[in-house]
Amino acid sequence: MLSGGLRSKAITRRYQENLPLVTVVTVVLNCEKTLEETILSVINQTYTNIEYIIIDGGSTDCTLDIIRKYEDRIDHWISEPDDGVYYAMNKGIDLATGEWLNFMNSGDSFYNKTILQNVFETENMDADIIYGDTLRIYSFGPFMEKARPVNNSIKKRMAFSHQSSFVKTKLMKECKFDVTYRICGDQLFFCDCYTNNKKFIYCPLVIAVYDSKNGISSNNYLLLDYELARINGVEKKMTWKIKYKVFCNFKSLIKKMLPKFIVQKIEVSIHMRQCAPLKSSPFKYNIKP
């Protein structure tokens, strides 16, 4: 295992009165083209009490060179092979020492330089999860997605993007991600939080920019449908199996036949009927950190 960062030099975060320590974890594997923008969006935040951790899955491209370039701004990084994104995210949970935890994985970024300051210097901290809105980037352009109220429908659809959420670290250490999931482990976590009456607070800010062009869920429709069925406990029912083999496979075939930008436009159109986007035009925003 390779490792480095400020902790390796015995430099640790100090307590700052009235400014909770926020741990940001970035999980990455062979993302030399997108990692630097993610790193910059974290280390350039105006909020002064951030612990930054990077978990690399054993990259073989120039990812480690980029991490080392910013080593004096990263609290801790490790690089070793793992068994998937949720294994890596759980490693980040183990290493986190902050009061709050956010996952900003490679390719995604904070919406602007002041977002952490806006959340943690003004937001009500009497919550287990704070969540906000997301700017999603599709192949045809950006789309502003307003988070939905958290209720029982979270079992069928995420109410918000995990990049746009902050979770009490203590809660995440008690209830880590289920590594038997490959796509919906974060959704299962938030479903369990809702079932166990954890307190969600909506923060009316755009928190993260999420790459919807290349995400794992965007390219693995059948696995996504299956894991959602697992969350809802219907994956073994005959009615769902028939639907899965017929409808889901047909849907996957159609998606493969159509150009990707058309598929994404259809999905956004459906989503807009279920959850209205922000009124402001997304094309007016500068998405660079």
Buried (B, 14 or more C-beta within 10 A) or exposed (E): EEEBBBBEEEEEBEEEEEBBBBBBBBBBBBBBEBBBBBBBBBBEBEBEBBBBBBBBBBBEEBBBEBBBBBBEBBBBBBBEEBEBBBBBBBBBBEBBBBBBBBBBBBBBBBBBBBBBBBBBEEBEEEBBBBBBBBBBBBBBEBBBBBBBEBEEEBBEEBBBBBBBBBBBBEBBEEBBBBBEBBBBBBBBBBBEBBEEEBEBBBBEBBBBBBBBBEBEBBEBBEBBBBBBBBBEEBBEEEEBEEBBEEEBBEEBEEBEEEEBEEBBBEBBEEBEEEBEBBEEEBEEBEBEB
